[in-house]
């Protein structure tokens, strides 16, 4: 739609038009002289590129910059001569190229303490449709509440003027951005500014060309996402030349809906953002109730941008994907049979991502992995849904174990999700995972030692019974032949941990163990007959004195009776085993 050249700000008088052009010519001459003398060169020949480095929002050294702005007022004002007009009762805006800007246009100003004390009762009677209020200043390296914030906030509230919030960004990294976001949330809470009360977004004012695109991306992500988590509509503001250079990224562009360009036309397109947007076309407007100049923007509906989002797109080292409906994908998306994840900025994720407490891994091509995977020389397993397995997992009817967290076992460290091998302690039980990753059961040799693992994989220790047979394994789990003391009694188990009974030769000595496994000592009976073992349990042929009487037992410990040759001599023992005398 073209503007009629005789329609300006509701009147369009010839004399006003003449003086407007005269003022413009004088301003341009002054600006040219100023920029030449100051050696400031616009990157694209437009005034905004030369002067927006000291934009109306910058407050690093607030007094100095504001003074400079006033001294060079002609160069900092607007190039718009057409501007606002009405068609009937419909408010419109026309740039100098004769184009009507958007639909549903609104006149929006932004204010700070540099606008002084504003009479909001007067502003409310103008055709201003909205206000963006600066919430904090930054002097002396510290944030302070803007000196006029409360007055500006209360005025908008009292006279029902729609408003938003802005903060000039000083972040150098993600931590700084997070702290800024936290501060803003605290102030919004303090002044009871809910998301529903804001008619315009909370703006992050980004005007620092010394930062890299990557740093700016990280800052935007941190700030916008933190406020979004509290349901605040959060956007980015900057000036045109910076948006075309250091902020030239889809990650940032998708949040940009307010652009400063003090030129005859906006000269900027943002194919990554849809919805209403603002063009700050002047910092030299006048509004009743405000002393001096004020920043002025036209807000408008841009309609649906004509841009092809469909399919894969590669921008600034990132991949994006648009559906057949020309919508940039966010979250999980299945493409050609493979799953991909796109973050809140639409960027295709790669590597490790954490979602809702679960871990996923995406290749360098972005596709989600499943099943067994080796990543950085560590083995992991992912379900068919891509979730990294932690803990026990059954594979091929056998069990494997994946570390639920970072843990160290016998000097070996396993990261979260990594397949565990070797010894594994869980809930006061020990398991052993073979080198193939599977949990072992039954008798299993580790090094030169044997261990017994039950059907559930737990290592067995202590006394236990299998098929009416008793076994014993020491507390270290090793299966070995050994003496076992229980209370004051002694038992012996073989190399398989099985409790022995009957006669046993141990380290060259003979012993006898009852059917209960108890090692016999002193006098004992076998099948009703008397036997004897030393107090140590050893059995051998020997004389045994009991009181004043003598007895003799053979090599099996059995008490002898009758005639019995000992050391070549025949000795006589009665039927009670009592030695009667030597017989010559």
QUIFENLIN-V684430 format. One record per run of one state. SS is the DSSP state (A for helix, B for strand, O for the rest). FROM is the first residue (numbers start at 1). TO is the last residue. Records with the same first field share a line. If there is no record, write none. Layout:
# QUIFENLIN-V684430
SS: FROM-TO + FROM-TO
This chain:
# QUIFENLIN-V684430
O: 1-1 + 3-13 + 39-46 + 55-61 + 72-72 + 77-82 + 88-89 + 95-98 + 101-102 + 112-112 + 116-119 + 124-129 + 135-135 + 140-141 + 146-148 + 159-162 + 169-173 + 191-194 + 198-201 + 206-212 + 230-233 + 244-249 + 254-255 + 261-275 + 286-293 + 302-309 + 316-317 + 323-327 + 329-330 + 336-337 + 343-347 + 349-350 + 356-357 + 363-367 + 369-370 + 376-377 + 383-387 + 389-390 + 396-397 + 403-406 + 410-411 + 415-418 + 420-421 + 427-428 + 434-438 + 440-441 + 447-448 + 454-458 + 460-461 + 467-468 + 474-477 + 480-481 + 487-488 + 494-497 + 500-501 + 507-508 + 514-518 + 520-521 + 527-528 + 534-538 + 540-541 + 547-548 + 554-557 + 560-561 + 567-568 + 574-578 + 583-584
B: 2-2 + 83-87 + 90-94 + 99-100 + 103-111 + 130-134 + 136-139 + 142-145 + 163-168 + 202-205 + 234-239 + 256-260 + 276-285 + 294-301 + 310-315 + 318-322 + 328-328 + 331-335 + 338-342 + 348-348 + 351-355 + 358-362 + 368-368 + 371-375 + 378-382 + 388-388 + 391-395 + 398-402 + 407-409 + 412-414 + 419-419 + 422-426 + 429-433 + 439-439 + 442-446 + 449-453 + 459-459 + 462-466 + 469-473 + 478-479 + 482-486 + 489-493 + 498-499 + 502-506 + 509-513 + 519-519 + 522-526 + 529-533 + 539-539 + 542-546 + 549-553 + 558-559 + 562-566 + 569-573 + 579-582
A: 14-38 + 47-54 + 62-71 + 73-76 + 113-115 + 120-123 + 149-158 + 174-190 + 195-197 + 213-229 + 240-243 + 250-253
